[in-house]
Amino acid sequence: MPHSLALNLLPTSPIPQGYLSGKHLHALFLTLVSSVERELGDRLHDQKTDKAFTLSPLQISQKPSNELQWEHRQGIAAGKPCWWRVSLLDDALFAHLSQLWLNLNPSRPWHLGPADLQITSILGTPQSTQPWANFCAYPQLYEEASETTRQIAFRICTPATFRQGKYDSALPTRECILIS
């Protein structure tokens, strides 16, 4: 069942612009996973192909929007609330990480480079102020698929690549989307 989680964060120190890129956010996610289950964090770190998760850049806009911010021209100041979308595509991964969500210590700092962050809440269902959190069971996705419509429309909200064999491509093909 795909899960889209929104982690609300509060930096207690400034986040330099250089630490807002994908590799640093990827490291933060793996640190969160490893805090619950070290072996799972190591396994996810070692994966070279199929990733069971996606990560958005940090978002500083507090108003609901259908678009995500995908780059930052400057760092994020201490005390500036932000949020982070984490999509989990694997039920087992969500089950392992539920311990993190359930036992979250809001006063524990998490590190993004030299910055400390507090996770103030984790949302898993849509809210009026946060439409990016949600989930849907795979059987429901199949059930709601059309028997006759053969075209789908989707939006790529953050930078993405699609794997084609050994190579990544910025443009999706039918095979990359439907045969995965």
C-alpha positions, 0 to 999 in steps of 0.5 A: 500500500503506498503511503505518503507521509508528511513530517513536520519539522522545526530546525533548532539551528539554521540549515545551510543551503548546501544541505538541502539537496537529495543526498543529505535528505537521503542520509537523514531518512536512512538515519531515521530508519536505522534508529528503528532498525539498523539492519533495515537502514543498512539494507536500504543504504546498499540498494542500488536499483529498486527503492521502496521510498521517495523523498521530497525536498524540504518544503517551507510553504505553509499554505496547501498547494498542489505543487512542491518546492524543488529547490532552495536558493538559500538556507532555512533559518532556525525556528522556520517550520518546514515539512518533508514528504516521504513516500513509502511504496512497500507495506513492510517498510511502513510496518517497520517504520511505524515504531518510529512514528509511534515512539517519536520523542519530539525533543530528540534532535535529528541532524541534517548536516550541521543543523538540528531538527525536531520532528514535531508530527508525522501525518499519514492522512490528508488534512485541510492544511496538508493534502500531501499525506495519504495512503491507498491500498494496491487492491483499491488502485487496481479496483479503481482502474478503468477497464476502457481508458488506456491513457493516464495522466500524472504529474511529477512534482519533484525532480525524478528519474526513471530507470531503464536497465542500467541507466536513469532517464529524465523522461518516463516511458510506458514500460518504466511506469507500468512494468515495475 
